[in-house]
Amino acid sequence: MSATAPVSPQATPGFRIAINGYGRIGRCYLRALHEAGLSEQFRVVAINEPADLASIAYLTRFDSTHGRFPGTVDSTEDTLLVEGRSILVTHAHRPETVDWGALELDLVVECSGQYGSRAELQRFLDAGCPRLLLSHPGNGAEDVDATIVYGINHHELRGSEGLVSNASCTTNAVVPVLDLLQREIGIEQVLLTTLHSAMNDQPLIDGYHHTDLRRTRSAMQSIIPVSTGLARGVERLLPVLAGRVQAKAIRVPTHNVSAIDMVLTLARDVTAGDINHLLRSAARGCYARLIAYSDEAHASIDFNHDPHSAIVDGGQTRAIGPRMVNLMIWFDNEWGFASRMADVTRHWLTGGHPNPAAPDTN
């Protein structure tokens, strides 16, 4: 079936969702809905991905990072079959050539990462997409109707928005921790260094992959500094910290799970034990869905497929004088982020109550 052909939607219960761009995050999002038991209420009925259907089905079944899909996956003609449920697959390169309206959708999840300005995103809406959830930040705050970090400001969604960003994986990892520390202690300054797994904008061996010359170098042979908009993203979500945040990022030769080295100057005297007690209590209580805590001897692989936004490594907490502390935060940059996208989907489409596992920030 061509990408422009009208489609007669099957009668399916719950909400109807399409995924545009079926790469790492697109596939993790579909699987996160499935593993969280949400795939009945939030049914993926269409995928738009330029790759061929045989490859799409294969990479849904087998994943080098997260293992085999925990269910059946098959395909026939223009359809991906997941647990026997039909998902129409189109192969359009431009959003306006998909007849989103004919699919009678409730939501399109944009996971290609190719669109960031309001003019680019408007192309989806003009083609019949009812609302769009981005797996990346908009180019600017004005390019989307809201930027959401679940557990922090998801309650601000009213259901009338057309364009919503799920922020970035790093923003989702640091904002809950910073929000807690700002509320309980107060933050004067913070420096964030992201140690991020290699990504597909880097080559395996040196090649002409990017205008940033550092990203032309082999992802598996070097530790590579890259640019980051994390400071801007944090200040967008926590405006009280405006002008107090700096960030840098380094890509490291691992396939998944990243870390953030966080250095903070706080508003009052604390010890490393004070900080760990606060974070451990939050992980067991009001931030349990977002933050986990451990003081065991960890390596990054321990957090592969971990659904939390952030895992505090209490064994790495250091105090540097009375008001400066250093924290290590782990996060699965694929699975944790896809899990939060599933949470935002549920809340946005249902107008659900604020997450009981995180504070209501009204």
Secondary structure, DSSP 8 states (H G I E B T S, - for coil): --TTS-------SSEEEEEE--SHHHHHHHHHHHHTT-TTTEEEEEEE-SS-HHHHHHHHH--TTT-S-SS-EEEETTEEEETTEEEEEE--SSGGGS-GGGGT-SEEEE-S----SHHHHHHHHHTT-S-EEESS--SSGGGSSEE--TTTTGGG--S--SEEE---HHHHHHHHHHHHHHHHT-EEEEEEEEEEE--TTS-SSS-S--SSGGGGS-TTT--EEE---HHHHHHHH-GGGTTSEEEEEEEES-SS-EEEEEEEEESS---HHHHHHHHHHHHHTTTTTTEEEE-S---GGGGTT--SSEEEEGGG-EE-SSSEEEEEEEE-TTHHHHHHHHHHHHHHHHT----TTS----
